[in-house]
Amino acid sequence: MAVIDKFLQNDRRALAKVISHVENRAEKYRDVLARLYPKSGKAYKIGFTGPPGAGKSSLVDIIADGYLKSGELTGIIAVDPSSPFTGGALLGDRIRMARLSNTGNAYIRSMATRGSGGGLASATKDVCVVLDAFGFDKILIETVGVGQVELDIVDTADTVVVILVPESGDTIQAMKAGLMEIADVFCLNKSDREGADRIASEIDMMVDVKRRMGDWAYPVVQTSALKGTGLEELRTQILAHQDFLKSTGKFERRRKRKLRVEIYQHLQELLLDEVKTRIGDFKLDEMVERIVSGQSDPFTEAERVVGKLF
Amino acid sequence: MAVIDKFLQNDRRALAKVISHVENRAEKYRDVLARLYPKSGKAYKIGFTGPPGAGKSSLVDIIADGYLKSGELTGIIAVDPSSPFTGGALLGDRIRMARLSNTGNAYIRSMATRGSGGGLASATKDVCVVLDAFGFDKILIETVGVGQVELDIVDTADTVVVILVPESGDTIQAMKAGLMEIADVFCLNKSDREGADRIASEIDMMVDVKRRMGDWAYPVVQTSALKGTGLEELRTQILAHQDFLKSTGKFERRRKRKLRVEIYQHLQELLLDEVKTRIGDFKLDEMVERIVSGQSDPFTEAERVVGKLF
């Protein structure tokens, strides 16, 4: 494809086209990814998640700006699994772009597809591969909300920053929702608000359990995007985690583990495609009728199909 | 298995054992389900979901009690995807059991497994099959929280009741999170609170879009579990939806559609098992190495495996 050639010549418009192609799962998007894959593996991916209202976007923009200022190609992928709007997001992207200093080195992409569930996490991962292959040094993945889909999305990242605010109830809810497990760095944003120190100690106590099990310090950083405090410390801790992963070999092991999972996922899809082609639509309706009439069950029917194949 | 024979003789202890067996995906649980499947298909499943603090459990208990009083075997499955606690839930089950009038006809089961994601929805569905096969008339599925996992869980139900409270922000958040789509009946609980009428009209307006697209009325019922108001109306609307589904043939079509999806899911699992057996562990590590060294990509590797098989 001509667009891929342009992409490989660092054409920004081709980048946008390839991302759309992959995000929309357009024709032969897998071939596109297969071609880009060998060029990927150099970008460092940082995930940002936390409850709504924690100030994620502002913080992500500030962190991104720091990377841009030191000359790094920096991409932001903002994913909102609960929003059906993509048009509005485009406007939002432009507003955010205007906040960044070196826009020539920046790229912002909003992804929002309601109800696509697991598909959204997989699309996010693939868009990362595209940015990575293009030569981006840093990819910041930001997700809105706290649910299983958001956790799956942020799992693509190498370092996960969980952003909380000084509201005790919210913090505990967030921890319950699985954020505790996935966090590498905790960030208490809006820490100029009252009670921040108390909440920071609360988080610290909860994190202690995690610390005892691992060999990473799981730092709790207090920031205020508004007042500009703690941001350097947050950047330092993210970098420290990156160094930790690389020096201990964890980075490579994690990457390999994720590749294994990915191969499995593709394998499942391909096998099902193959089955469909081989035995027509394998008479699904007849299978359903047998179950409805009480003669069979979904397990037995699935086993019968596999039996016919091998 | 002896326990299945006892189960089929209506033994309550055998019911509990079979449910545990299926929930924990213990050895040969699929065979157990396959044996029970032909006996299922008669229970009516009602899902209850909504944001935390909406008073779901109290409402579910009251609705269940109504069914119990009219002599129906009624099961409650309470699923909390964010909670790692199962021991505590057991105590909770006993407290709830004490609130019901005819406990001989009731069964309560809490399911809580953090991070099992899609697995939890699938386990909920299977536990429904067990209760259904045992002869339960009504199965009430209650989920805590609002995320993709909760939506998947409640998707097992025939009628979905979305429970909201008179707090405008919460309502809009809940609607955004996908509750709007899955709801058949809207219930505004704690409607004795101030502003209930206004919020009810707000919901009504949002629901109007849905009404225009379908042929069901999507009622908005105001209840107060505390004061005992609106509960009869809620019960009536649930029954009206059941009648609507059955008289229009939607009930059967939905059941068949869900069976198709289920057959596909089993097929995928079985195919992957088969592949693993056929080509050893198909040298996953070598595949990963080829990708890491930039010689290949996950798609190509998956295709190679499928190519070897067929």
Interface residues (C-beta under 8 A of the other chain):
Chain A: R30 D31 L33 A34 Y37 P38 K39 G41 P52 P81 S82 S83 R114 G115 G117 G118 G145 V146 G147 Q148 V149 D152 Q173 K176 A177 G178 E181 E252 R255 K256 L259 R260 E262 I263 Y264 H266 L267 Q268 E269 L270 L271 L272 E274 V275 R278 L284 M287 V288 I291 V292 G294 Q295 S296 D297 P298 F299 T300 E301 A302 E303 V305 V306 L309 F310
Chain B: R30 D31 L33 A34 Y37 P38 K39 G41 P52 P81 S82 S83 R114 G115 G117 G118 G145 V146 G147 Q148 V149 D152 Q173 K176 A177 G178 E181 E252 R255 K256 L259 R260 E262 I263 Y264 H266 L267 Q268 E269 L270 L271 L272 E274 V275 R278 L284 M287 V288 I291 V292 G294 Q295 S296 D297 P298 F299 T300 E301 A302 E303 V305 V306 L309 F310
